[in-house]
Amino acid sequence: MVTHSNKSSEQHSQPVISVRGLVNRFGANVVHENLDLTLNQGEILGVVGGSGTGKSVLLRSIVGLKRPNDGTIEVLGTRLNDLSEEQRSQVERRFGVLFQRGALFSSLNLQENIALPLIEHAKLGREEAEYLARLKLSLVGLSPNTALQFPESLSGGMVKRAALARALALDPDILFLDEPTAGLDPIGAAAFDELLVTLRDALGFSVFLVTHDLDTLYAACDRVAVLSQKRVLVTDTLARVASYDDEWIQDYFQGPRGRAAQHAHQN
Ligand SMILES: Nc1ncnc2c1ncn2[C@@H]1O[C@H](COP(=O)(O)OP(=O)(O)OP(=O)(O)O)[C@@H](O)[C@H]1O
């Protein structure tokens, strides 16, 4: 059951990301063709789709790691296409990104990992940055004595939390998460979903969440966008998307795993 207030699009109609007519190609491989997507203020938007439908490429296009072949991307009211490199990096500072792999530097302890963006981008001194890093660790539920530990000594769930703390280091307006619960056991994944909703409710950021995890969709997402046929086929509440007349959607939501997730969250 969704325990948070279901902040649907009606309550958060202000878009923080607006993608229109996006085209992405790699040589002859057309990944996106005329793709539209909207992320509203304060919502957690789950982005799903079959393997290779371009979820990660979409995320990378928005955060500035892949230059689109065509289309416009507007973030927080600013059209990214029109910006200089310097202006673009100002906008990108308002993003927090958690990638599926390579989330933390293995040679740095947690405090140093989280302090890094504060030193590099916010130009804080080391002591102040590490103080803030410890605050971020407590925000994601990690005790102060994890601050000096290295990523390899932590469980998968703790690493994800620490990576989330780093993504939150610069107090982002928009958080991008690429399969954050991949590799976690169901209890660790559920705890991460709950933490995400709690932090969103408390801090008010908006979330672009790529996931294959049906439980995450039920537990954390206000709306779901489905990538299929090189575009966003539908964006709506989970209940409406789950009943959408499309073969992949029906297989995904009404298959055994989809029904199990739905059942688990109804009880
Ligand atoms: N750097 C790249 N060079 C060439 N092709 C790429 C590159 N990055 C992605 N692609 C291609 O773009 C397509 C979409 O990839 P993407 O990783 O976005 O899919 P996805 O939906 O995130 O998949 P998955 O669910 O398996 O992670 C794939 O065909 C992939 O091969």
The ligand as an SDF file (V2000), in Angstrom:
LIG
                    3D

 31 33  0  0  0  0  0  0  0  0999 V2000
   27.0610    5.0400  -26.0330 N   0  0  0  0  0  0  0  0  0  0  0  0
   26.2690    4.3280  -26.8580 C   0  0  0  0  0  0  0  0  0  0  0  0
   26.6810    4.0310  -28.0980 N   0  0  0  0  0  0  0  0  0  0  0  0
   25.9050    3.3260  -28.9460 C   0  0  0  0  0  0  0  0  0  0  0  0
   24.6710    2.8660  -28.6370 N   0  0  0  0  0  0  0  0  0  0  0  0
   24.2230    3.1370  -27.4050 C   0  0  0  0  0  0  0  0  0  0  0  0
   24.9890    3.8700  -26.4480 C   0  0  0  0  0  0  0  0  0  0  0  0
   24.2720    3.9950  -25.3050 N   0  0  0  0  0  0  0  0  0  0  0  0
   23.1100    3.3400  -25.5370 C   0  0  0  0  0  0  0  0  0  0  0  0
   23.0640    2.8350  -26.7720 N   0  0  0  0  0  0  0  0  0  0  0  0
   21.9500    2.0880  -27.3780 C   0  0  0  0  0  0  0  0  0  0  0  0
   20.7570    2.7840  -27.1010 O   0  0  0  0  0  0  0  0  0  0  0  0
   19.7010    1.8780  -26.8500 C   0  0  0  0  0  0  0  0  0  0  0  0
   19.0200    2.2150  -25.5500 C   0  0  0  0  0  0  0  0  0  0  0  0
   19.9260    1.9440  -24.4890 O   0  0  0  0  0  0  0  0  0  0  0  0
   19.5660    2.2500  -22.9670 P   0  0  0  0  0  0  0  0  0  0  0  0
   20.7450    1.8080  -22.1620 O   0  0  0  0  0  0  0  0  0  0  0  0
   19.0900    3.6220  -22.8140 O   0  0  0  0  0  0  0  0  0  0  0  0
   18.3360    1.2650  -22.7300 O   0  0  0  0  0  0  0  0  0  0  0  0
   17.5610    0.9790  -21.3790 P   0  0  0  0  0  0  0  0  0  0  0  0
   16.1170    1.1340  -21.6790 O   0  0  0  0  0  0  0  0  0  0  0  0
   18.1140    1.8200  -20.2710 O   0  0  0  0  0  0  0  0  0  0  0  0
   17.9080   -0.5560  -21.1770 O   0  0  0  0  0  0  0  0  0  0  0  0
   18.0540   -1.4590  -19.8480 P   0  0  0  0  0  0  0  0  0  0  0  0
   16.6880   -1.5440  -19.2510 O   0  0  0  0  0  0  0  0  0  0  0  0
   18.5180   -2.7720  -20.3870 O   0  0  0  0  0  0  0  0  0  0  0  0
   19.0610   -0.7800  -18.9410 O   0  0  0  0  0  0  0  0  0  0  0  0
   20.2870    0.4790  -26.9300 C   0  0  0  0  0  0  0  0  0  0  0  0
   20.0300   -0.0230  -28.2280 O   0  0  0  0  0  0  0  0  0  0  0  0
   21.7580    0.7200  -26.7310 C   0  0  0  0  0  0  0  0  0  0  0  0
   22.5180   -0.2470  -27.4050 O   0  0  0  0  0  0  0  0  0  0  0  0
  1  2  1  0
  2  3  1  0
  2  7  2  0
  3  4  2  0
  4  5  1  0
  5  6  2  0
  6  7  1  0
  6 10  1  0
  7  8  1  0
  8  9  2  0
  9 10  1  0
 10 11  1  0
 11 12  1  0
 11 30  1  0
 12 13  1  0
 13 14  1  0
 13 28  1  0
 14 15  1  0
 15 16  1  0
 16 17  2  0
 16 18  1  0
 16 19  1  0
 19 20  1  0
 20 21  2  0
 20 22  1  0
 20 23  1  0
 23 24  1  0
 24 25  2  0
 24 26  1  0
 24 27  1  0
 28 29  1  0
 28 30  1  0
 30 31  1  0
M  END
$$$$
